[in-house]
Amino acid sequence: MTAISSSAASPAIAAVRRAIQALNAGRCDEAEIEALSALAMRPQEPSALNVLGCVALSRNKPNEAIGFFERVRSTQSKEPLLHFNLGEAHRRAGALETALRHFRKAARLRPDFAEAHGQMGEMLRALGHSSEAAHAYRTALALNPNLPHCLNGLGLLLLHCGEFYAAAACFGSALQSTPAHMSDARAGLCANLGKAWIDAGEVPKGLAALTDAIACAPGEARFWHLLAISLLNVNAVPEGERFRTVLIELLKREDIDPRLVATAGVVALKHDLRVEALCARLLANPQAADDIIAQSATVIEALRCDALFLALLTATPIPDVGLELVLTRIRRDLLMAESEGTKEACGKKLDFICALARQCFLNEYVYWTDPHEETALAALRACCEPRGFVGGEVGWQRVAVLACYMGLHRTHAGLLNFDGAPEPLQALVCEQIAEPAREHEFAASVASLKPIRDTVSLAVQAQYEESPYPRWTRCQIGAPRPLQDVISSALPHVQPNELPRTDRPQILIAGCGTGVQTMKVIQTYANASVLAVDISRSSLAYGMRKLADLGIDSVRHLHADILDLFDLDERFDLIECFGVLHHMRDPETGLRILASLLAPNGLMFLGLYSELARSSVVAGRHFVAEQGLPAEPAGVRAGRRAIIIQAARPELGMLISPASDFWTLSECRDMIFHVEEHRFTLIEIGSMLQSCGLEFLGLELANPLDRARFEADHADKADIRSPAAWHDFENHYPNTFGDTYRIWARRADNAHNLSPRASCSEVP
């Protein structure tokens, strides 16, 4: 905001000068009084009107400001500062095109007006005119190289174009030009710098910059969220206590999914070269784990006292073979010490045992147990029954050790009176007794559409009743947006007239599982009405309990098989079915039923397994089948142990990646023991969509560079809607989609002619 001065000498002009001085000093009330005094003497005094316009802007009243500036324009239409101020007022009012016209005129009237060129760049970038915006920014920076907002805007354009190092240079220069006291502005610049470095592959530098953003604005949740998302599956992080402290805070925050942080936490632990060496030896020779661990008592004791390790134990499954083998052995030693009465030799503290019990509950007791443990565990269960239970330090430690092997709600220990239990046990009581009890109540309350009859559906149901998938504790909290905005971000090529025309979308989640997908939906789409359906009561109950914990009561839940959903008397603007159809007897039949439930212009978001990308999983499925292992918890544990021992085999090694589903029982069971699995090529998916009256819109990509690469390889813009073109792309870049395609489709014009009842046979 800039006030226009006047050189005339009079009482009115003297008042104007005082008004301008007050405005420049930030004393807006005083500036307003003096400007009104000047106007009382000279009703059309332009400088006084400008002051009042600037005061209105400072009070966030842009429309009022526009009124004052327009009165000036009647007499000073060629004043560049006036047009700059009008541009700023219209920008704040949301009229970007009008703002651009005024900034452009200010720059034309005064070509060396760097700020006007810079604001032109801001408006052009906001309006999607990237090349013109870049030119405006560069013009402004040629006139004044130290304009932070221009450097930031140019950096964002470069980031979007994939010029990551140039973008990082812009953000770095903007930081140098931003005073230290402007902490909010510096936080945003640090965040942009962090993203640029991460996209450039300089991950530790990027994470350090994001940590700087948090240091500048620790109360701003979005910077914590951005750092957490950036940590997913990283293999390098900054060293030092500062970053470890941030990791611990991330693991404790209620608005962060701790599983995003798990891999980074493991990497940080391995900055201790002793821990890194221990884990490497265990991974290379897991059969010798007992000997290796026995030789590493000092390292393991240091780990047990490490605040980051304890935070990981209580927050998220730990995705590392070496650390898993260490924890498995510690757990065994605890149990044997209880069995043999050698607690002094064991020397364990209750808080650590409870932390280990929470880790085992989080991973659903996926660790291997040997026959000696099974015998000792039976005796320990008897000691923890209410009749004859002796409390005190010895008794409570026994309960904690028992909780390392099975959920207390599955034992008679769940009936104990925990009122006098030590504080570390209270978290176990909540997680292993109180919460499962509430889930049992939710399971009994959920309505069923009709009895499930299909034999494959019944087998799938049995798996998820026993192993609800996936278990989660907290999720990333986000701000929902209108459906059209979300789809436009995911699929920029889709036109608005191809999308549902509603600001209150009706959404069906077909196969909601334990509520992770439900949480994502309600945090993504604003004003959505959501129906969440699943075949497993246990999974539904888990999700219902989690949503209730978060105070969310707007989601409807229904127990049903997708095969029976044609009985629903509802139509939906969006149907999400992620990771479900490929577990049905006939995925096309399920898809046809869902397609029939779409409203006009209704959208479908599907997750389907890739035949190409899932090759290591197929190898794992063949491996456990050759071992003759049953698809039940004991078989999953035995299969994991065999895979860990055989992990040197290339076809199995990918299964123990931190990014895989190897680290909890339900996820590993889902990955390599599932009772029914289909995989697809994109050509097969395209054919199936067409058969079901659906039009393929494109694929949602985790990395925006993949879209740019696709467009560079395909001159025909129609290819982005071609499953065959994407099939060829995947063959050239097989790691593009992970193991699951994220597919968007819409109801084709003739979809209303499909009859799900006519196309789906009843299964006795």
C-alpha positions in Angstrom: 0.0 0.0 0.0 1.4 3.4 -1.0 -0.1 6.8 -0.4 0.2 9.6 -3.0 1.8 12.8 -1.7 1.0 16.4 -2.6 3.4 19.3 -2.7 0.8 22.0 -2.3 1.0 24.0 1.0 -2.3 24.6 2.8 -3.9 23.4 6.1 -5.5 20.6 4.1 -2.2 19.5 2.7 -0.6 19.8 6.0 -3.2 17.4 7.4 -2.5 15.1 4.4 1.2 15.1 5.2 0.5 14.2 8.8 -1.9 11.4 7.6 0.8 10.0 5.3 3.4 10.1 8.1 1.0 8.3 10.5 0.1 5.7 7.8 3.8 5.0 7.1 4.4 4.6 10.8 1.5 2.1 11.1 -0.7 4.4 13.1 -3.8 3.8 11.0 -6.4 5.4 13.4 -4.4 8.6 13.5 -3.9 8.5 9.7 -7.7 8.2 9.2 -8.4 11.2 11.5 -6.0 13.4 9.7 -7.2 12.3 6.2 -10.8 12.9 7.2 -9.8 16.3 8.5 -8.2 17.1 5.1 -11.3 16.0 3.3 -13.5 18.2 5.4 -11.5 21.1 4.0 -11.0 19.7 0.5 -13.6 17.0 -0.3 -11.8 15.6 -3.3 -8.3 15.8 -2.0 -6.7 12.8 -3.8 -3.9 12.1 -1.3 -6.4 12.0 1.6 -8.6 9.6 -0.3 -5.6 7.5 -1.0 -4.7 7.4 2.7 -8.2 6.3 3.5 -8.0 3.6 0.9 -4.8 2.3 2.4 -6.3 2.4 5.9 -9.2 0.4 4.6 -6.8 -2.2 3.1 -4.9 -2.4 6.4 -8.2 -3.3 8.0 -8.9 -5.9 5.4 -11.8 -4.0 3.8 -10.8 -4.1 0.1 -14.2 -3.1 -1.3 -14.2 0.0 0.9 -10.7 0.7 -0.3 -11.7 0.4 -3.9 -14.4 3.1 -3.4 -11.8 5.6 -2.1 -9.3 4.7 -4.9 -11.9 5.0 -7.6 -12.7 8.6 -6.4 -9.0 9.4 -6.9 -9.0 7.9 -10.4 -11.5 10.5 -11.6 -8.7 13.1 -11.3 -5.4 11.1 -11.4 -6.0 8.2 -13.9 -2.4 8.2 -15.0 -0.8 7.9 -11.5 1.0 4.5 -11.4 0.8 4.3 -7.5 -3.0 4.6 -7.7 -3.3 1.7 -10.1 -0.9 -0.3 -7.9 -3.2 0.3 -4.9 -6.3 -0.5 -7.0 -4.6 -3.7 -8.1 -3.9 -4.6 -4.5 -7.5 -3.9 -3.4 -9.0 -6.0 -6.2 -6.5 -8.8 -5.4 -7.7 -8.9 -1.8 -11.3 -8.8 -3.0 -10.6 -11.9 -5.1 -11.0 -10.1 -8.5 -7.7 -11.3 -9.9 -8.3 -10.4 -13.6 -9.2 -6.8 -12.6 -6.2 -6.7 -10.3 -4.0 -7.8 -13.1 -5.2 -5.0 -15.4 -4.3 -2.4 -12.7 -0.9 -3.8 -12.0 -0.2 -4.0 -15.7 -1.2 -0.4 -16.2 1.0 0.7 -13.2 3.9 -1.1 -14.8 3.1 0.5 -18.2 2.9 4.0 -16.7 6.2 3.4 -14.8 8.3 0.8 -16.5 10.9 0.7 -13.6 8.1 -0.1 -11.1 9.5 -3.4 -9.9 6.7 -4.1 -7.4 4.1 -3.6 -10.1 5.9 -6.2 -12.4 6.1 -8.5 -9.4 2.4 -8.3 -8.6 1.7 -8.9 -12.3 3.6 -12.1 -11.9 1.6 -13.1 -8.9 -1.7 -12.5 -10.6 -0.6 -14.3 -13.8 0.6 -17.3 -11.8 -2.6 -17.5 -9.9 -4.6 -17.3 -13.2 -2.5 -20.2 -14.7 -0.5 -18.1 -17.2 2.9 -19.5 -16.2 5.1 -18.3 -19.0 3.8 -14.7 -18.8 4.2 -14.9 -15.0 7.8 -16.0 -15.3 8.5 -13.1 -17.6 6.9 -10.6 -15.2 8.9 -12.0 -12.3 12.2 -11.8 -14.1 11.5 -8.2 -15.2 10.8 -7.3 -11.6 14.0 -9.1 -10.4 16.1 -7.4 -13.0 14.9 -4.1 -11.5 15.2 -5.2 -7.9 16.9 -8.6 -7.3 15.8 -8.7 -3.6 12.1 -9.1 -3.9 11.2 -12.2 -1.8 7.7 -12.7 -3.2 9.0 -12.6 -6.8 11.8 -15.0 -6.0 9.3 -17.3 -4.3 6.8 -17.0 -7.2 9.5 -17.8 -9.8 10.7 -20.6 -7.7 7.2 -22.2 -7.6 7.0 -21.9 -11.4 10.4 -23.6 -11.7 9.3 -26.3 -9.2 6.2 -27.0 -11.3 8.4 -27.3 -14.4 10.7 -29.8 -12.8 13.7 -27.3 -12.6 14.3 -28.2 -8.9 17.8 -26.9 -8.5 16.9 -23.5 -10.0 13.8 -23.4 -7.8 15.9 -24.1 -4.7 18.2 -21.3 -5.7 15.2 -18.9 -5.9 13.8 -20.0 -2.5 17.3 -19.7 -1.0 17.7 -16.1 -2.3 14.2 -15.2 -1.1 15.2 -16.4 2.4 18.3 -14.3 2.3 16.2 -11.3 1.5 13.6 -11.9 4.2 14.4 -10.4 7.6 14.7 -12.8 10.5 11.8 -11.3 12.4 9.4 -12.2 9.6 9.1 -15.8 10.9 5.9 -16.7 9.1 7.2 -15.6 5.7 10.5 -17.4 6.3 8.6 -20.6 7.3 6.8 -20.7 4.0 10.0 -20.1 2.1 11.8 -22.9 4.1 8.9 -25.2 3.2 9.1 -24.5 -0.5 12.9 -24.9 -0.3 12.5 -28.2 1.4 10.1 -29.5 -1.3 12.5 -28.3 -4.0 15.4 -30.2 -2.5 13.4 -33.3 -1.9 12.1 -33.3 -5.5 15.7 -32.9 -6.6 16.7 -36.0 -4.7 18.6 -34.1 -2.0 16.4 -35.6 0.7 18.4 -34.8 3.9 18.8 -31.1 2.7 15.1 -31.0 2.0 14.1 -32.5 5.3 16.5 -30.0 7.1 14.7 -27.1 5.4 11.3 -28.4 6.4 12.6 -28.7 9.9 13.6 -25.0 9.6 10.1 -24.2 8.6 8.8 -25.8 11.8 11.3 -23.9 13.8 10.1 -20.6 12.3 6.4 -21.4 12.9 6.1 -24.3 15.4 2.4 -23.7 15.9 1.5 -24.0 12.2 0.3 -27.6 11.7 0.7 -27.6 7.9 4.5 -27.6 8.2 4.4 -30.6 10.5 2.1 -32.3 8.0 4.3 -31.5 5.1 7.4 -32.9 6.9 5.5 -36.1 7.9 4.4 -36.7 4.3 7.9 -36.1 3.1 9.3 -38.7 5.4 7.4 -41.6 4.0 9.8 -44.4 3.1 12.9 -42.2 3.0 16.3 -43.8 3.2 18.3 -40.8 4.4 17.5 -38.1 7.1 19.5 -35.2 8.6 21.8 -36.2 11.5 21.8 -34.6 15.0 19.6 -34.2 18.0 17.5 -31.4 16.5 16.0 -33.7 13.9 15.6 -36.6 16.3 13.6 -34.3 18.6 11.3 -33.3 15.7 10.8 -37.0 14.9 9.8 -37.7 18.4 7.3 -34.9 18.4 5.9 -36.1 15.1 5.4 -39.6 16.6 3.4 -38.1 19.5 1.2 -35.6 17.5 -2.5 -36.5 17.3 -2.8 -35.0 13.8 0.0 -37.1 12.3 -0.1 -40.6 11.0 2.9 -42.1 12.9 3.5 -44.7 10.1 4.6 -41.9 7.9 7.5 -41.4 10.3 8.5 -45.0 10.9 11.2 -45.5 8.3 12.7 -42.1 9.0 12.9 -43.1 12.7 14.7 -46.3 11.9 17.2 -44.4 9.6 17.8 -41.9 12.5 18.4 -44.8 14.9 21.0 -46.2 12.5 23.0 -43.0 12.6 24.5 -44.7 15.6 27.0 -46.8 13.8 26.7 -49.5 16.4 23.0 -49.9 15.7 23.6 -49.8 12.0 26.2 -52.6 12.2 24.1 -54.7 14.5 21.1 -54.5 12.1 23.3 -55.2 9.1 24.7 -58.4 10.7 21.3 -59.6 11.6 19.9 -59.0 8.1 22.8 -60.8 6.6 22.6 -63.8 8.9 19.2 -64.0 10.6 19.7 -67.7 11.6 22.6 -66.6 13.8 20.5 -63.9 15.5 20.8 -65.3 19.0 24.6 -65.3 18.9 24.8 -61.9 17.3 22.4 -60.4 19.9 24.2 -62.0 22.8 27.4 -60.3 21.6 25.7 -56.9 21.4 24.3 -56.4 24.9 25.8 -52.8 25.2 24.2 -51.7 22.0 20.9 -53.2 22.8 20.8 -51.6 26.3 21.5 -48.2 24.7 18.6 -48.8 22.3 16.3 -49.6 25.2 17.0 -46.3 26.7 16.8 -44.3 23.5 13.9 -41.8 23.5 13.4 -42.1 19.8 13.3 -45.9 19.9 10.7 -45.8 22.8 8.6 -43.3 20.8 8.7 -45.7 17.8 7.7 -48.7 19.9 4.6 -47.0 21.2 3.5 -45.3 18.0 4.0 -47.5 14.9 5.1 -50.9 13.7 8.8 -50.8 13.2 9.7 -51.8 9.6 13.2 -53.3 10.0 14.3 -56.9 10.1 17.2 -56.3 12.4 15.2 -54.4 15.0 12.5 -57.0 14.8 14.9 -59.7 15.6 16.3 -57.8 18.5 12.7 -57.2 19.9 11.8 -60.8 19.3 14.8 -61.9 21.4 14.1 -59.3 24.1 10.5 -60.5 24.3 11.6 -64.1 24.6 14.1 -63.3 27.4 11.4 -61.5 29.3 9.0 -64.5 29.1 11.7 -67.0 30.0 12.8 -64.9 32.9 9.2 -64.9 34.2 9.0 -68.6 33.7 12.3 -69.3 35.5 11.9 -66.7 38.2 15.1 -64.9 37.2 13.9 -61.3 37.3 17.1 -59.9 38.6 19.0 -61.4 35.7 16.4 -60.0 33.3 16.7 -56.5 34.8 13.9 -55.0 32.7 11.8 -52.0 33.6 8.1 -52.0 33.5 7.9 -48.9 31.2 10.0 -50.6 28.6 8.0 -53.9 28.8 4.8 -51.9 28.3 6.3 -50.1 25.3 7.3 -53.5 23.8 3.7 -54.8 24.5 2.3 -51.8 22.7 4.6 -52.5 19.7 3.5 -56.1 19.6 -0.2 -55.0 19.7 0.4 -52.5 16.9 2.0 -55.2 14.7 -0.8 -57.7 15.8 1.7 -60.1 17.3 3.4 -60.8 14.1 6.7 -61.9 15.7 7.7 -65.6 15.5 7.4 -67.7 18.7 9.2 -71.0 19.3 7.7 -74.1 21.1 9.5 -73.2 24.4 7.8 -69.8 24.4 4.4 -71.4 23.8 4.9 -73.6 26.9 6.1 -70.7 29.0 3.2 -68.6 27.8 0.6 -71.1 28.9 2.0 -71.0 32.4 2.1 -67.2 32.4 -1.5 -67.0 31.3 -2.4 -69.1 34.3 -0.5 -66.7 36.6 -2.5 -63.7 35.3 -6.0 -65.1 35.9 -8.1 -63.0 38.4 -8.4 -65.9 40.8 -5.2 -66.0 42.9 -3.7 -63.1 41.1 -1.1 -61.3 43.2 -0.6 -57.7 42.3 2.4 -55.6 43.1 5.6 -55.2 41.0 5.8 -58.9 40.2 2.2 -59.4 39.2 1.9 -56.3 37.0 5.2 -57.1 35.3 3.7 -60.6 34.4 0.7 -58.9 32.9 2.9 -56.6 30.8 4.9 -59.6 29.6 1.7 -61.4 28.7 0.5 -58.4 26.8 3.7 -58.7 24.7 2.3 -62.0 23.3 -1.4 -61.5 23.1 -4.1 -58.8 23.5 -5.2 -58.8 27.2 -8.9 -58.8 26.0 -8.3 -62.3 24.7 -7.1 -63.5 28.1 -8.6 -63.7 31.6 -6.1 -61.0 32.6 -8.6 -58.7 30.9 -10.9 -59.2 33.8 -8.4 -58.0 36.4 -9.0 -54.8 38.4 -6.4 -52.4 37.0 -7.4 -49.5 39.3 -4.1 -49.8 41.3 -1.9 -50.6 38.3 1.2 -48.6 37.6 0.8 -45.8 35.0 2.7 -47.6 32.1 0.0 -50.3 32.2 -2.8 -47.8 31.7 -2.1 -47.4 28.0 -2.2 -51.2 27.6 -5.6 -51.3 29.5 -7.0 -48.7 27.1 -5.6 -50.2 23.9 -6.0 -53.9 24.7 -9.1 -54.0 26.9 -11.3 -50.9 26.7 -11.0 -50.2 22.9 -11.7 -53.8 21.9 -14.7 -53.9 24.2 -16.1 -50.8 22.4 -15.4 -52.4 19.0 -17.4 -55.4 20.1 -20.4 -53.1 20.8 -20.1 -51.4 17.5 -19.9 -54.7 15.7 -23.2 -55.8 17.3 -24.9 -52.5 16.3 -24.1 -52.2 12.6 -26.9 -53.0 10.2 -26.6 -55.8 7.6 -28.0 -55.5 4.1 -28.6 -59.2 3.7 -26.8 -62.5 4.6 -23.6 -63.1 2.6 -23.8 -66.2 0.5 -21.1 -66.2 -2.2 -18.4 -68.8 -1.2 -15.4 -66.6 -2.0 -17.0 -63.6 -0.3 -17.5 -65.8 2.8 -13.8 -66.8 2.8 -12.7 -63.2 2.4 -15.1 -62.2 5.2 -13.6 -64.8 7.5 -10.1 -63.5 6.8 -11.0 -59.9 7.7 -13.1 -60.9 10.7 -10.0 -62.6 12.2 -7.5 -60.0 10.8 -9.1 -56.6 10.3 -7.0 -54.7 7.9 -5.2 -52.4 8.4 -4.9 -51.5 12.1 -4.2 -47.8 12.5 -3.8 -45.4 15.4 -3.8 -41.8 14.0 -4.2 -40.3 10.6 -3.1 -37.1 8.9 -5.6 -34.3 9.5 -6.4 -32.3 6.4 -8.8 -29.6 5.2 -11.6 -30.9 2.8 -12.1 -29.2 -0.5 -15.0 -29.1 -3.1 -15.1 -32.3 -5.1 -14.5 -30.5 -8.4 -11.3 -28.9 -7.0 -10.0 -32.2 -5.8 -10.6 -34.0 -9.1 -9.1 -31.0 -11.1 -5.9 -31.3 -9.0 -5.7 -35.1 -9.6 -6.7 -34.9 -13.3 -6.0 -31.5 -14.7 -7.1 -32.6 -18.2 -10.7 -33.4 -17.1 -13.2 -30.6 -18.0 -15.6 -29.2 -15.4 -18.6 -30.4 -17.4 -17.4 -34.0 -17.1 -17.7 -33.8 -13.3 -20.7 -34.0 -10.9 -22.3 -30.6 -10.5 -22.9 -30.6 -6.8 -21.4 -29.0 -3.7 -22.7 -31.8 -1.5 -21.5 -35.0 -3.1 -23.0 -38.4 -2.2 -20.1 -40.8 -1.7 -20.1 -44.6 -1.4 -17.0 -46.3 0.0 -17.3 -49.9 -1.3 -15.0 -51.8 1.0 -14.1 -49.3 3.7 -12.1 -51.8 5.8 -11.0 -50.4 9.2 -11.8 -46.8 8.3 -8.6 -45.5 6.8 -10.2 -44.9 3.5 -13.2 -43.4 5.2 -11.1 -40.9 7.0 -9.3 -39.9 3.8 -12.7 -39.3 2.1 -14.2 -37.1 4.7 -11.0 -35.1 5.0 -10.7 -34.7 1.2 -14.2 -33.8 0.0 -16.1 -30.9 1.6 -19.8 -31.3 2.6 -19.8 -35.0 1.6 -22.5 -37.5 2.6 -20.7 -40.8 3.1 -21.9 -44.4 3.2 -19.2 -46.8 4.2 -19.7 -50.5 3.4 -17.7 -53.5 4.2 -18.0 -57.3 4.3 -16.3 -57.6 7.8 -18.1 -56.6 11.0 -14.8 -56.5 12.8 -13.3 -54.1 10.3 -16.4 -51.9 10.4 -16.4 -51.9 14.2 -12.7 -50.8 14.2 -13.4 -47.9 11.9 -16.6 -46.9 13.7 -14.7 -46.8 17.0 -11.9 -44.7 15.5 -14.3 -42.2 14.0 -16.1 -42.0 17.3 -12.8 -41.3 19.0 -12.3 -38.4 16.6 -15.8 -37.0 17.2 -17.1 -37.9 13.7 -20.7 -39.1 13.7 -21.7 -38.2 10.1 -20.7 -41.4 8.3 -23.3 -44.1 7.8 -22.0 -47.7 8.0 -23.5 -50.8 6.4 -22.4 -54.5 6.6 -22.8 -55.9 3.1 -21.2 -57.7 0.2 -20.7 -55.6 -3.0 -22.6 -58.4 -4.8 -25.7 -57.3 -2.9 -25.4 -53.5 -3.4 -27.8 -53.5 -6.3 -30.5 -53.5 -3.6 -29.4 -50.0 -2.5 -32.0 -47.4 -3.5 -29.3 -44.6 -3.7 -27.2 -43.1 -6.4 -23.7 -41.7 -5.8 -21.6 -38.8 -7.3 -18.5 -40.7 -6.3 -17.8 -44.3 -5.5 -14.4 -45.2 -4.1 -13.5 -48.9 -4.2 -9.8 -49.2 -3.4 -8.1 -52.6 -3.0 -11.4 -54.6 -3.0 -12.6 -55.7 -6.4 -9.4 -57.8 -7.0 -10.4 -59.9 -4.0 -13.8 -60.9 -5.4 -14.6 -64.1 -7.3 -15.4 -62.0 -10.4 -14.1 -58.4 -10.2 -16.1 -57.4 -13.4 -19.4 -58.4 -11.8 -18.6 -56.3 -8.7 -17.6 -53.3 -10.9 -20.8 -53.6 -13.0 -22.9 -53.4 -9.8 -21.0 -50.4 -8.6 -21.3 -48.7 -12.0 -25.1 -49.1 -11.8 -25.1 -47.0 -8.6 -23.5 -43.9 -10.2 -25.4 -40.7 -10.6 -25.2 -38.8 -13.9 -21.6 -37.7 -14.4 -20.8 -39.9 -11.4 -17.1 -40.8 -10.8 -15.4 -44.0 -9.8 -12.0 -44.2 -8.0 -10.6 -47.7 -8.1 -7.5 -49.4 -6.7 -6.6 -52.5 -8.6 -3.4 -54.6 -8.5 -0.8 -54.3 -11.3 0.3 -57.7 -12.7 3.7 -56.2 -13.6 4.5 -54.3 -10.4 3.3 -57.1 -8.1 5.8 -59.7 -9.3 7.6 -59.9 -5.9 4.3 -60.5 -4.1 3.5 -63.2 -6.5 6.8 -64.8 -5.7 6.0 -64.5 -2.0 2.6 -66.1 -2.5 4.2 -69.0 -4.4 6.9 -69.4 -1.7 4.5 -69.7 1.2 2.2 -72.0 -0.8 5.3 -74.3 -1.5 5.9 -74.3 2.3 2.3 -75.6 2.8 1.6 -72.8 5.3 -2.0 -72.1 6.3 -3.6 -68.7 5.7 -4.0 -68.0 9.4 -2.0 -66.1 12.0 0.3 -69.0 12.9 1.0 -69.6 9.2 1.7 -65.9 8.6 4.3 -65.9 11.4 5.9 -69.0 10.0 5.9 -67.6 6.5 7.5 -64.3 7.6 10.2 -66.2 9.5 11.0 -68.2 6.4 11.0 -65.1 4.2 13.4 -63.3 6.6 15.8 -66.3 6.5 15.5 -66.5 2.7 15.5 -62.8 2.1 18.8 -62.9 0.1 16.8 -64.5 -2.7 16.2 -61.6 -5.1 12.5 -62.5 -5.8 11.8 -62.3 -2.0 14.0 -59.4 -0.9 11.5 -56.8 -1.9 9.0 -58.2 0.5 11.0 -56.9 3.5 11.2 -53.4 2.1 10.1 -50.8 4.7 7.5 -49.7 2.2 5.9 -53.2 1.9 3.0 -54.7 3.9 5.3 -57.1 5.7 5.3 -55.5 9.1 1.9 -56.3 10.6 0.0 -59.6 10.7 -3.1 -58.4 8.9 -1.1 -56.6 6.2 1.2 -59.5 5.6 -1.7 -61.9 5.5 -3.4 -59.6 3.0 -0.3 -59.4 0.9 0.9 -63.0 0.5 -1.8 -65.2 2.1 -5.0 -63.7 0.7 -7.7 -66.3 -0.1 -8.5 -64.6 -3.4 -6.4 -62.3 -5.6 -6.6 -61.1 -9.2 -4.1 -58.9 -10.9 -4.5 -56.9 -14.1 -2.8 -55.1 -16.9 -4.1 -51.6 -17.8 -5.4 -53.0 -21.1 -7.5 -55.5 -19.2 -8.7 -52.8 -16.9 -9.7 -50.6 -19.9 -11.7 -53.4 -21.4 -13.4 -54.1 -18.1 -14.3 -50.5 -17.6 -15.8 -50.3 -21.1 -17.8 -53.4 -20.5 -19.3 -51.9 -17.4 -20.4 -48.7 -19.0 -17.5 -46.7 -17.6 -15.1 -44.2 -19.3 -11.4 -44.3 -18.3 -10.4 -40.8 -17.3 -6.8 -41.4 -16.2 -4.5 -42.4 -13.4 -3.7 -40.6 -10.2 0.0 -40.3 -9.8 2.0 -39.9 -6.6 4.8 -38.1 -8.4 3.8 -35.2 -10.6 7.0 -35.7 -12.7 5.5 -39.0 -13.9 2.7 -37.1 -15.6 5.2 -34.6 -17.2 7.2 -37.6 -18.4 4.1 -39.2 -19.9 3.1 -36.0 -21.6 6.6 -35.6 -23.0 6.4 -39.1 -24.4 2.9 -38.8 -25.9 2.3 -35.8 -28.2 -1.4 -36.8 -28.6 -3.2 -35.3 -25.7 -5.9 -38.0 -26.0 -3.4 -40.6 -24.8 -3.8 -39.5 -21.2 -7.2 -41.2 -21.4 -5.9 -44.3 -23.1 -5.3 -47.4 -20.9 -3.1 -48.8 -23.8 -0.9 -45.7 -23.7 -0.5 -46.0 -20.0 0.2 -49.7 -20.4 3.1 -48.9 -22.6 4.3 -46.3 -20.2 4.3 -48.7 -17.3 6.4 -51.2 -19.3 9.0 -48.5 -19.8 8.8 -47.2 -16.2 7.6 -50.2 -14.2 7.9 -48.5 -10.8 5.4 -45.7 -11.6 2.3 -47.0 -9.9 3.7 -49.1 -7.0 1.7 -52.3 -7.0 -1.7 -50.8 -7.2 -3.2 -48.6 -10.0 -5.2 -45.6 -8.8 -7.8 -45.3 -11.5 -10.4 -42.7 -12.2 -13.4 -43.4 -14.4 -16.8 -41.9 -15.0 -20.2 -43.1 -16.0 -20.4 -43.2 -19.8 -23.5 -41.7 -21.5 -25.1 -45.0 -22.0 -24.4 -46.4 -18.6 -28.0 -45.9 -17.5 -29.0 -48.8 -19.9 -27.0 -51.3 -17.8 -29.0 -53.6 -15.6 -27.0 -55.1 -12.7 -29.7 -57.6 -12.0 -29.6 -58.9 -15.6 -25.8 -59.1 -15.7 -25.2 -60.7 -12.3 -26.2 -64.2 -11.6 -27.3 -65.3 -8.1 -24.7 -67.5 -6.3 -26.3 -70.3 -4.2 
